[in-house]
Amino acid sequence: MTASKKRVRTAVGRNRIRRLVRESFRHAVQRLPALDIVVVVRDGARDAENPRIVASLDAHWQRLGRNAARG
């Protein structure tokens, strides 16, 4: 997981996003196949509120699970 200074300036902001990603992953790990997953934080995450980030992550986990099941 990467949250670079270029995307999220403050350490508090980077840590907030990392905590949200880790917690979201803990809830989704049972639905996901055994894969190596790389999370890259984008520009919009800096200003997004927590519920929006969690919803986005949930959608990504679902899509990842569907794509892995197909192939």
PyMOL Python script that loads the backbone (N, CA, C, O; Angstrom):
from pymol import cmd

cmd.read_pdbstr("""\
ATOM      1  N   MET A   1       0.857  -1.163   0.000  1.00  0.00           N
ATOM      2  CA  MET A   1       0.000   0.000   0.000  1.00  0.00           C
ATOM      3  C   MET A   1       0.901   1.224   0.000  1.00  0.00           C
ATOM      4  O   MET A   1       1.871   1.307   0.754  1.00  0.00           O
ATOM      5  N   THR A   2       0.565   2.151  -0.846  1.00  0.00           N
ATOM      6  CA  THR A   2       1.346   3.380  -0.878  1.00  0.00           C
ATOM      7  C   THR A   2       0.423   4.584  -0.770  1.00  0.00           C
ATOM      8  O   THR A   2      -0.632   4.645  -1.401  1.00  0.00           O
ATOM      9  N   ALA A   3       0.842   5.519   0.030  1.00  0.00           N
ATOM     10  CA  ALA A   3       0.167   6.808   0.137  1.00  0.00           C
ATOM     11  C   ALA A   3       1.292   7.837   0.167  1.00  0.00           C
ATOM     12  O   ALA A   3       1.805   8.178   1.233  1.00  0.00           O
ATOM     13  N   SER A   4       1.659   8.314  -0.984  1.00  0.00           N
ATOM     14  CA  SER A   4       2.838   9.169  -1.082  1.00  0.00           C
ATOM     15  C   SER A   4       2.568  10.593  -0.595  1.00  0.00           C
ATOM     16  O   SER A   4       1.428  11.056  -0.555  1.00  0.00           O
ATOM     17  N   LYS A   5       3.654  11.264  -0.229  1.00  0.00           N
ATOM     18  CA  LYS A   5       3.565  12.667   0.193  1.00  0.00           C
ATOM     19  C   LYS A   5       3.054  13.548  -0.937  1.00  0.00           C
ATOM     20  O   LYS A   5       2.420  14.576  -0.698  1.00  0.00           O
ATOM     21  N   LYS A   6       3.329  13.146  -2.146  1.00  0.00           N
ATOM     22  CA  LYS A   6       2.874  13.931  -3.294  1.00  0.00           C
ATOM     23  C   LYS A   6       1.344  13.949  -3.363  1.00  0.00           C
ATOM     24  O   LYS A   6       0.753  14.962  -3.739  1.00  0.00           O
ATOM     25  N   ARG A   7       0.714  12.852  -3.008  1.00  0.00           N
ATOM     26  CA  ARG A   7      -0.748  12.750  -3.086  1.00  0.00           C
ATOM     27  C   ARG A   7      -1.434  13.254  -1.823  1.00  0.00           C
ATOM     28  O   ARG A   7      -2.444  13.953  -1.893  1.00  0.00           O
ATOM     29  N   VAL A   8      -0.877  12.893  -0.664  1.00  0.00           N
ATOM     30  CA  VAL A   8      -1.462  13.277   0.624  1.00  0.00           C
ATOM     31  C   VAL A   8      -0.344  13.883   1.452  1.00  0.00           C
ATOM     32  O   VAL A   8       0.545  13.173   1.921  1.00  0.00           O
ATOM     33  N   ARG A   9      -0.390  15.193   1.631  1.00  0.00           N
ATOM     34  CA  ARG A   9       0.724  15.942   2.211  1.00  0.00           C
ATOM     35  C   ARG A   9       1.061  15.581   3.654  1.00  0.00           C
ATOM     36  O   ARG A   9       2.232  15.382   3.980  1.00  0.00           O
ATOM     37  N   THR A  10       0.070  15.494   4.511  1.00  0.00           N
ATOM     38  CA  THR A  10       0.364  15.342   5.934  1.00  0.00           C
ATOM     39  C   THR A  10       0.420  13.877   6.339  1.00  0.00           C
ATOM     40  O   THR A  10      -0.251  13.033   5.745  1.00  0.00           O
ATOM     41  N   ALA A  11       1.218  13.585   7.347  1.00  0.00           N
ATOM     42  CA  ALA A  11       1.316  12.223   7.866  1.00  0.00           C
ATOM     43  C   ALA A  11      -0.021  11.776   8.453  1.00  0.00           C
ATOM     44  O   ALA A  11      -0.386  10.604   8.362  1.00  0.00           O
ATOM     45  N   VAL A  12      -0.740  12.709   9.050  1.00  0.00           N
ATOM     46  CA  VAL A  12      -2.055  12.389   9.609  1.00  0.00           C
ATOM     47  C   VAL A  12      -2.990  11.918   8.498  1.00  0.00           C
ATOM     48  O   VAL A  12      -3.711  10.936   8.672  1.00  0.00           O
ATOM     49  N   GLY A  13      -2.982  12.603   7.372  1.00  0.00           N
ATOM     50  CA  GLY A  13      -3.824  12.226   6.234  1.00  0.00           C
ATOM     51  C   GLY A  13      -3.439  10.872   5.664  1.00  0.00           C
ATOM     52  O   GLY A  13      -4.308  10.052   5.365  1.00  0.00           O
ATOM     53  N   ARG A  14      -2.148  10.633   5.511  1.00  0.00           N
ATOM     54  CA  ARG A  14      -1.684   9.339   4.987  1.00  0.00           C
ATOM     55  C   ARG A  14      -2.058   8.206   5.939  1.00  0.00           C
ATOM     56  O   ARG A  14      -2.502   7.145   5.503  1.00  0.00           O
ATOM     57  N   ASN A  15      -1.878   8.432   7.227  1.00  0.00           N
ATOM     58  CA  ASN A  15      -2.215   7.400   8.211  1.00  0.00           C
ATOM     59  C   ASN A  15      -3.712   7.132   8.260  1.00  0.00           C
ATOM     60  O   ASN A  15      -4.132   5.989   8.440  1.00  0.00           O
ATOM     61  N   ARG A  16      -4.524   8.181   8.100  1.00  0.00           N
ATOM     62  CA  ARG A  16      -5.982   8.003   8.079  1.00  0.00           C
ATOM     63  C   ARG A  16      -6.390   7.097   6.935  1.00  0.00           C
ATOM     64  O   ARG A  16      -7.199   6.186   7.110  1.00  0.00           O
ATOM     65  N   ILE A  17      -5.833   7.347   5.774  1.00  0.00           N
ATOM     66  CA  ILE A  17      -6.178   6.538   4.608  1.00  0.00           C
ATOM     67  C   ILE A  17      -5.678   5.104   4.788  1.00  0.00           C
ATOM     68  O   ILE A  17      -6.388   4.156   4.454  1.00  0.00           O
ATOM     69  N   ARG A  18      -4.483   4.943   5.305  1.00  0.00           N
ATOM     70  CA  ARG A  18      -3.956   3.590   5.546  1.00  0.00           C
ATOM     71  C   ARG A  18      -4.843   2.819   6.525  1.00  0.00           C
ATOM     72  O   ARG A  18      -5.124   1.639   6.318  1.00  0.00           O
ATOM     73  N   ARG A  19      -5.281   3.492   7.588  1.00  0.00           N
ATOM     74  CA  ARG A  19      -6.160   2.830   8.560  1.00  0.00           C
ATOM     75  C   ARG A  19      -7.464   2.393   7.908  1.00  0.00           C
ATOM     76  O   ARG A  19      -7.947   1.287   8.152  1.00  0.00           O
ATOM     77  N   LEU A  20      -8.033   3.266   7.076  1.00  0.00           N
ATOM     78  CA  LEU A  20      -9.286   2.922   6.396  1.00  0.00           C
ATOM     79  C   LEU A  20      -9.097   1.738   5.457  1.00  0.00           C
ATOM     80  O   LEU A  20      -9.949   0.850   5.403  1.00  0.00           O
ATOM     81  N   VAL A  21      -7.998   1.715   4.721  1.00  0.00           N
ATOM     82  CA  VAL A  21      -7.736   0.608   3.797  1.00  0.00           C
ATOM     83  C   VAL A  21      -7.563  -0.692   4.576  1.00  0.00           C
ATOM     84  O   VAL A  21      -8.131  -1.718   4.200  1.00  0.00           O
ATOM     85  N   ARG A  22      -6.788  -0.660   5.653  1.00  0.00           N
ATOM     86  CA  ARG A  22      -6.568  -1.881   6.437  1.00  0.00           C
ATOM     87  C   ARG A  22      -7.873  -2.402   7.032  1.00  0.00           C
ATOM     88  O   ARG A  22      -8.142  -3.602   6.979  1.00  0.00           O
ATOM     89  N   GLU A  23      -8.679  -1.513   7.594  1.00  0.00           N
ATOM     90  CA  GLU A  23      -9.936  -1.937   8.201  1.00  0.00           C
ATOM     91  C   GLU A  23     -10.900  -2.480   7.147  1.00  0.00           C
ATOM     92  O   GLU A  23     -11.562  -3.493   7.375  1.00  0.00           O
ATOM     93  N   SER A  24     -10.979  -1.827   6.023  1.00  0.00           N
ATOM     94  CA  SER A  24     -11.844  -2.296   4.940  1.00  0.00           C
ATOM     95  C   SER A  24     -11.380  -3.665   4.448  1.00  0.00           C
ATOM     96  O   SER A  24     -12.203  -4.542   4.183  1.00  0.00           O
ATOM     97  N   PHE A  25     -10.084  -3.848   4.328  1.00  0.00           N
ATOM     98  CA  PHE A  25      -9.549  -5.138   3.884  1.00  0.00           C
ATOM     99  C   PHE A  25      -9.868  -6.234   4.894  1.00  0.00           C
ATOM    100  O   PHE A  25     -10.211  -7.350   4.503  1.00  0.00           O
ATOM    101  N   ARG A  26      -9.760  -5.934   6.180  1.00  0.00           N
ATOM    102  CA  ARG A  26     -10.077  -6.938   7.209  1.00  0.00           C
ATOM    103  C   ARG A  26     -11.503  -7.436   7.082  1.00  0.00           C
ATOM    104  O   ARG A  26     -11.771  -8.616   7.308  1.00  0.00           O
ATOM    105  N   HIS A  27     -12.426  -6.548   6.721  1.00  0.00           N
ATOM    106  CA  HIS A  27     -13.823  -6.945   6.563  1.00  0.00           C
ATOM    107  C   HIS A  27     -14.052  -7.728   5.276  1.00  0.00           C
ATOM    108  O   HIS A  27     -14.965  -8.551   5.213  1.00  0.00           O
ATOM    109  N   ALA A  28     -13.245  -7.489   4.253  1.00  0.00           N
ATOM    110  CA  ALA A  28     -13.460  -8.109   2.946  1.00  0.00           C
ATOM    111  C   ALA A  28     -12.600  -9.342   2.710  1.00  0.00           C
ATOM    112  O   ALA A  28     -12.811 -10.046   1.721  1.00  0.00           O
ATOM    113  N   VAL A  29     -11.654  -9.624   3.568  1.00  0.00           N
ATOM    114  CA  VAL A  29     -10.663 -10.659   3.297  1.00  0.00           C
ATOM    115  C   VAL A  29     -11.302 -12.040   3.115  1.00  0.00           C
ATOM    116  O   VAL A  29     -10.774 -12.856   2.360  1.00  0.00           O
ATOM    117  N   GLN A  30     -12.412 -12.319   3.779  1.00  0.00           N
ATOM    118  CA  GLN A  30     -13.047 -13.628   3.626  1.00  0.00           C
ATOM    119  C   GLN A  30     -13.671 -13.812   2.254  1.00  0.00           C
ATOM    120  O   GLN A  30     -13.788 -14.942   1.779  1.00  0.00           O
ATOM    121  N   ARG A  31     -14.071 -12.730   1.610  1.00  0.00           N
ATOM    122  CA  ARG A  31     -14.691 -12.811   0.282  1.00  0.00           C
ATOM    123  C   ARG A  31     -13.669 -12.824  -0.841  1.00  0.00           C
ATOM    124  O   ARG A  31     -14.013 -13.126  -1.984  1.00  0.00           O
ATOM    125  N   LEU A  32     -12.417 -12.502  -0.536  1.00  0.00           N
ATOM    126  CA  LEU A  32     -11.390 -12.369  -1.570  1.00  0.00           C
ATOM    127  C   LEU A  32     -10.581 -13.650  -1.711  1.00  0.00           C
ATOM    128  O   LEU A  32     -10.322 -14.340  -0.725  1.00  0.00           O
ATOM    129  N   PRO A  33     -10.183 -13.966  -2.933  1.00  0.00           N
ATOM    130  CA  PRO A  33      -9.294 -15.113  -3.128  1.00  0.00           C
ATOM    131  C   PRO A  33      -7.885 -14.760  -2.660  1.00  0.00           C
ATOM    132  O   PRO A  33      -7.588 -13.603  -2.358  1.00  0.00           O
ATOM    133  N   ALA A  34      -7.039 -15.756  -2.604  1.00  0.00           N
ATOM    134  CA  ALA A  34      -5.655 -15.538  -2.187  1.00  0.00           C
ATOM    135  C   ALA A  34      -4.906 -14.839  -3.322  1.00  0.00           C
ATOM    136  O   ALA A  34      -4.496 -15.475  -4.293  1.00  0.00           O
ATOM    137  N   LEU A  35      -4.736 -13.546  -3.190  1.00  0.00           N
ATOM    138  CA  LEU A  35      -4.047 -12.733  -4.187  1.00  0.00           C
ATOM    139  C   LEU A  35      -3.134 -11.740  -3.489  1.00  0.00           C
ATOM    140  O   LEU A  35      -3.336 -11.405  -2.322  1.00  0.00           O
ATOM    141  N   ASP A  36      -2.138 -11.280  -4.207  1.00  0.00           N
ATOM    142  CA  ASP A  36      -1.364 -10.132  -3.746  1.00  0.00           C
ATOM    143  C   ASP A  36      -2.085  -8.890  -4.251  1.00  0.00           C
ATOM    144  O   ASP A  36      -2.375  -8.780  -5.443  1.00  0.00           O
ATOM    145  N   ILE A  37      -2.372  -7.967  -3.361  1.00  0.00           N
ATOM    146  CA  ILE A  37      -3.139  -6.779  -3.709  1.00  0.00           C
ATOM    147  C   ILE A  37      -2.294  -5.546  -3.434  1.00  0.00           C
ATOM    148  O   ILE A  37      -1.698  -5.415  -2.365  1.00  0.00           O
ATOM    149  N   VAL A  38      -2.247  -4.656  -4.396  1.00  0.00           N
ATOM    150  CA  VAL A  38      -1.517  -3.399  -4.253  1.00  0.00           C
ATOM    151  C   VAL A  38      -2.537  -2.262  -4.261  1.00  0.00           C
ATOM    152  O   VAL A  38      -3.356  -2.163  -5.175  1.00  0.00           O
ATOM    153  N   VAL A  39      -2.484  -1.418  -3.253  1.00  0.00           N
ATOM    154  CA  VAL A  39      -3.385  -0.271  -3.157  1.00  0.00           C
ATOM    155  C   VAL A  39      -2.550   0.984  -3.346  1.00  0.00           C
ATOM    156  O   VAL A  39      -1.577   1.209  -2.626  1.00  0.00           O
ATOM    157  N   VAL A  40      -2.935   1.798  -4.320  1.00  0.00           N
ATOM    158  CA  VAL A  40      -2.248   3.059  -4.584  1.00  0.00           C
ATOM    159  C   VAL A  40      -3.250   4.186  -4.359  1.00  0.00           C
ATOM    160  O   VAL A  40      -4.320   4.209  -4.967  1.00  0.00           O
ATOM    161  N   VAL A  41      -2.901   5.098  -3.498  1.00  0.00           N
ATOM    162  CA  VAL A  41      -3.789   6.214  -3.161  1.00  0.00           C
ATOM    163  C   VAL A  41      -3.713   7.261  -4.266  1.00  0.00           C
ATOM    164  O   VAL A  41      -2.625   7.638  -4.703  1.00  0.00           O
ATOM    165  N   ARG A  42      -4.869   7.722  -4.709  1.00  0.00           N
ATOM    166  CA  ARG A  42      -4.957   8.736  -5.753  1.00  0.00           C
ATOM    167  C   ARG A  42      -5.240  10.107  -5.156  1.00  0.00           C
ATOM    168  O   ARG A  42      -5.476  10.232  -3.954  1.00  0.00           O
ATOM    169  N   ASP A  43      -5.216  11.123  -5.990  1.00  0.00           N
ATOM    170  CA  ASP A  43      -5.395  12.505  -5.544  1.00  0.00           C
ATOM    171  C   ASP A  43      -6.694  12.745  -4.778  1.00  0.00           C
ATOM    172  O   ASP A  43      -6.688  13.432  -3.756  1.00  0.00           O
ATOM    173  N   GLY A  44      -7.787  12.198  -5.250  1.00  0.00           N
ATOM    174  CA  GLY A  44      -9.089  12.475  -4.647  1.00  0.00           C
ATOM    175  C   GLY A  44      -9.235  11.973  -3.223  1.00  0.00           C
ATOM    176  O   GLY A  44     -10.110  12.446  -2.498  1.00  0.00           O
ATOM    177  N   ALA A  45      -8.419  11.046  -2.808  1.00  0.00           N
ATOM    178  CA  ALA A  45      -8.540  10.470  -1.467  1.00  0.00           C
ATOM    179  C   ALA A  45      -8.212  11.492  -0.386  1.00  0.00           C
ATOM    180  O   ALA A  45      -8.741  11.413   0.723  1.00  0.00           O
ATOM    181  N   ARG A  46      -7.369  12.420  -0.691  1.00  0.00           N
ATOM    182  CA  ARG A  46      -6.947  13.412   0.303  1.00  0.00           C
ATOM    183  C   ARG A  46      -8.135  14.198   0.845  1.00  0.00           C
ATOM    184  O   ARG A  46      -8.224  14.431   2.050  1.00  0.00           O
ATOM    185  N   ASP A  47      -9.043  14.606  -0.026  1.00  0.00           N
ATOM    186  CA  ASP A  47     -10.165  15.446   0.372  1.00  0.00           C
ATOM    187  C   ASP A  47     -11.450  14.671   0.610  1.00  0.00           C
ATOM    188  O   ASP A  47     -12.439  15.243   1.069  1.00  0.00           O
ATOM    189  N   ALA A  48     -11.452  13.376   0.304  1.00  0.00           N
ATOM    190  CA  ALA A  48     -12.664  12.572   0.451  1.00  0.00           C
ATOM    191  C   ALA A  48     -12.937  12.290   1.928  1.00  0.00           C
ATOM    192  O   ALA A  48     -12.016  12.174   2.737  1.00  0.00           O
ATOM    193  N   GLU A  49     -14.205  12.184   2.253  1.00  0.00           N
ATOM    194  CA  GLU A  49     -14.584  11.847   3.618  1.00  0.00           C
ATOM    195  C   GLU A  49     -14.539  10.335   3.801  1.00  0.00           C
ATOM    196  O   GLU A  49     -14.608   9.577   2.833  1.00  0.00           O
ATOM    197  N   ASN A  50     -14.424   9.912   5.043  1.00  0.00           N
ATOM    198  CA  ASN A  50     -14.244   8.497   5.346  1.00  0.00           C
ATOM    199  C   ASN A  50     -15.311   7.581   4.736  1.00  0.00           C
ATOM    200  O   ASN A  50     -14.946   6.562   4.149  1.00  0.00           O
ATOM    201  N   PRO A  51     -16.609   7.887   4.845  1.00  0.00           N
ATOM    202  CA  PRO A  51     -17.612   6.992   4.262  1.00  0.00           C
ATOM    203  C   PRO A  51     -17.441   6.817   2.746  1.00  0.00           C
ATOM    204  O   PRO A  51     -17.687   5.737   2.210  1.00  0.00           O
ATOM    205  N   ARG A  52     -17.024   7.876   2.069  1.00  0.00           N
ATOM    206  CA  ARG A  52     -16.831   7.779   0.621  1.00  0.00           C
ATOM    207  C   ARG A  52     -15.641   6.868   0.295  1.00  0.00           C
ATOM    208  O   ARG A  52     -15.703   6.090  -0.657  1.00  0.00           O
ATOM    209  N   ILE A  53     -14.571   6.958   1.070  1.00  0.00           N
ATOM    210  CA  ILE A  53     -13.410   6.099   0.852  1.00  0.00           C
ATOM    211  C   ILE A  53     -13.772   4.650   1.122  1.00  0.00           C
ATOM    212  O   ILE A  53     -13.403   3.765   0.350  1.00  0.00           O
ATOM    213  N   VAL A  54     -14.488   4.398   2.204  1.00  0.00           N
ATOM    214  CA  VAL A  54     -14.886   3.030   2.548  1.00  0.00           C
ATOM    215  C   VAL A  54     -15.792   2.454   1.460  1.00  0.00           C
ATOM    216  O   VAL A  54     -15.626   1.296   1.075  1.00  0.00           O
ATOM    217  N   ALA A  55     -16.730   3.226   0.967  1.00  0.00           N
ATOM    218  CA  ALA A  55     -17.622   2.761  -0.099  1.00  0.00           C
ATOM    219  C   ALA A  55     -16.834   2.441  -1.364  1.00  0.00           C
ATOM    220  O   ALA A  55     -17.101   1.441  -2.030  1.00  0.00           O
ATOM    221  N   SER A  56     -15.871   3.285  -1.691  1.00  0.00           N
ATOM    222  CA  SER A  56     -15.038   3.045  -2.862  1.00  0.00           C
ATOM    223  C   SER A  56     -14.224   1.762  -2.699  1.00  0.00           C
ATOM    224  O   SER A  56     -14.129   0.960  -3.627  1.00  0.00           O
ATOM    225  N   LEU A  57     -13.649   1.577  -1.535  1.00  0.00           N
ATOM    226  CA  LEU A  57     -12.869   0.363  -1.282  1.00  0.00           C
ATOM    227  C   LEU A  57     -13.749  -0.879  -1.368  1.00  0.00           C
ATOM    228  O   LEU A  57     -13.338  -1.889  -1.939  1.00  0.00           O
ATOM    229  N   ASP A  58     -14.963  -0.816  -0.802  1.00  0.00           N
ATOM    230  CA  ASP A  58     -15.871  -1.961  -0.872  1.00  0.00           C
ATOM    231  C   ASP A  58     -16.190  -2.318  -2.320  1.00  0.00           C
ATOM    232  O   ASP A  58     -16.238  -3.495  -2.677  1.00  0.00           O
ATOM    233  N   ALA A  59     -16.407  -1.306  -3.146  1.00  0.00           N
ATOM    234  CA  ALA A  59     -16.673  -1.562  -4.570  1.00  0.00           C
ATOM    235  C   ALA A  59     -15.462  -2.196  -5.238  1.00  0.00           C
ATOM    236  O   ALA A  59     -15.611  -3.092  -6.069  1.00  0.00           O
ATOM    237  N   HIS A  60     -14.267  -1.742  -4.885  1.00  0.00           N
ATOM    238  CA  HIS A  60     -13.056  -2.327  -5.458  1.00  0.00           C
ATOM    239  C   HIS A  60     -12.881  -3.780  -5.017  1.00  0.00           C
ATOM    240  O   HIS A  60     -12.517  -4.633  -5.827  1.00  0.00           O
ATOM    241  N   TRP A  61     -13.137  -4.067  -3.735  1.00  0.00           N
ATOM    242  CA  TRP A  61     -13.000  -5.450  -3.258  1.00  0.00           C
ATOM    243  C   TRP A  61     -13.993  -6.362  -3.988  1.00  0.00           C
ATOM    244  O   TRP A  61     -13.638  -7.478  -4.369  1.00  0.00           O
ATOM    245  N   GLN A  62     -15.235  -5.897  -4.187  1.00  0.00           N
ATOM    246  CA  GLN A  62     -16.233  -6.706  -4.888  1.00  0.00           C
ATOM    247  C   GLN A  62     -15.807  -6.977  -6.328  1.00  0.00           C
ATOM    248  O   GLN A  62     -15.902  -8.105  -6.812  1.00  0.00           O
ATOM    249  N   ARG A  63     -15.339  -5.940  -7.002  1.00  0.00           N
ATOM    250  CA  ARG A  63     -14.905  -6.110  -8.387  1.00  0.00           C
ATOM    251  C   ARG A  63     -13.701  -7.046  -8.469  1.00  0.00           C
ATOM    252  O   ARG A  63     -13.618  -7.878  -9.372  1.00  0.00           O
ATOM    253  N   LEU A  64     -12.791  -6.911  -7.545  1.00  0.00           N
ATOM    254  CA  LEU A  64     -11.618  -7.775  -7.507  1.00  0.00           C
ATOM    255  C   LEU A  64     -12.035  -9.238  -7.298  1.00  0.00           C
ATOM    256  O   LEU A  64     -11.499 -10.135  -7.949  1.00  0.00           O
ATOM    257  N   GLY A  65     -12.970  -9.470  -6.412  1.00  0.00           N
ATOM    258  CA  GLY A  65     -13.467 -10.823  -6.174  1.00  0.00           C
ATOM    259  C   GLY A  65     -14.131 -11.415  -7.406  1.00  0.00           C
ATOM    260  O   GLY A  65     -13.901 -12.579  -7.737  1.00  0.00           O
ATOM    261  N   ARG A  66     -14.963 -10.614  -8.098  1.00  0.00           N
ATOM    262  CA  ARG A  66     -15.621 -11.097  -9.320  1.00  0.00           C
ATOM    263  C   ARG A  66     -14.605 -11.414 -10.412  1.00  0.00           C
ATOM    264  O   ARG A  66     -14.696 -12.451 -11.069  1.00  0.00           O
ATOM    265  N   ASN A  67     -13.640 -10.520 -10.604  1.00  0.00           N
ATOM    266  CA  ASN A  67     -12.638 -10.726 -11.656  1.00  0.00           C
ATOM    267  C   ASN A  67     -11.760 -11.936 -11.361  1.00  0.00           C
ATOM    268  O   ASN A  67     -11.395 -12.672 -12.277  1.00  0.00           O
ATOM    269  N   ALA A  68     -11.426 -12.144 -10.124  1.00  0.00           N
ATOM    270  CA  ALA A  68     -10.579 -13.291  -9.757  1.00  0.00           C
ATOM    271  C   ALA A  68     -11.349 -14.597  -9.921  1.00  0.00           C
ATOM    272  O   ALA A  68     -10.760 -15.618 -10.276  1.00  0.00           O
ATOM    273  N   ALA A  69     -12.641 -14.579  -9.671  1.00  0.00           N
ATOM    274  CA  ALA A  69     -13.459 -15.790  -9.803  1.00  0.00           C
ATOM    275  C   ALA A  69     -13.572 -16.203 -11.270  1.00  0.00           C
ATOM    276  O   ALA A  69     -13.659 -17.390 -11.584  1.00  0.00           O
ATOM    277  N   ARG A  70     -13.568 -15.211 -12.165  1.00  0.00           N
ATOM    278  CA  ARG A  70     -13.687 -15.507 -13.596  1.00  0.00           C
ATOM    279  C   ARG A  70     -12.437 -16.156 -14.177  1.00  0.00           C
ATOM    280  O   ARG A  70     -12.513 -17.014 -15.057  1.00  0.00           O
ATOM    281  N   GLY A  71     -11.309 -15.738 -13.677  1.00  0.00           N
ATOM    282  CA  GLY A  71     -10.153 -16.223 -14.409  1.00  0.00           C
ATOM    283  C   GLY A  71      -8.952 -16.455 -13.639  1.00  0.00           C
ATOM    284  O   GLY A  71      -7.933 -16.867 -14.193  1.00  0.00           O
TER     285      GLY A  71
END
""", "prot")
cmd.dss("prot")
cmd.show_as("cartoon", "prot")
cmd.util.cbc("prot")
cmd.orient("prot")
